[in-house]
């Protein structure tokens, strides 16, 4: 008996219903700028950022540096303490010969009995060739070379120890010359004059920094 075939009809797909377009929600308008909402920080914050100044002729503030006196070419830089005598060190700002500051030289005494009679810190610009180190001469005498200890955003530092013979040469001398090499011009040298006018009197008034 013949088997009748059943023809299949393709199902017609019904298009999916589409969502209705979303209605844009109204946005709140920003309030107009006023003095109240444009001021940054509270009045207390502003007060804390203001300086009321201090009496220029009054006593130095406790814990702050000040210049006690100037002896020759040297400033006596001291720190205000509660002691009867404030600790002081010698300080001189060196320029390029035309008045532009380049380097700083600070000196202090050390306790007797050590190899160094005094210590000095020299701060030079960051653009200095560190491998070339720093050299120091007094009145054209024999040069001594010192390495750089570290650098920070202020500059690069040399921490030198001065022997009794070095200090004696400073006391006798008229001028020391510090020589550094620019990093961008390694074939050149920069010579900075360090006046020794008033060195002996300043040295005798500088404080002894005790070993810690």
Secondary structure, DSSP 8 states (H G I E B T S, - for coil): ----------------------------------HHHH--S-HHHHHHT------TTS---TT-EEEEEEETTEEEEEE--SSSS--EEEEEEEE-SSS-EEEEEEEEEE-TTSS-SEEEEEEE-SSB-GGG-EEEEETT---EEE---EEETTEEEEEEEE-HHHHHHHHH-SEEEEEE-BTT-TT--EEEEEE-TTHHHHHHHS-EE---
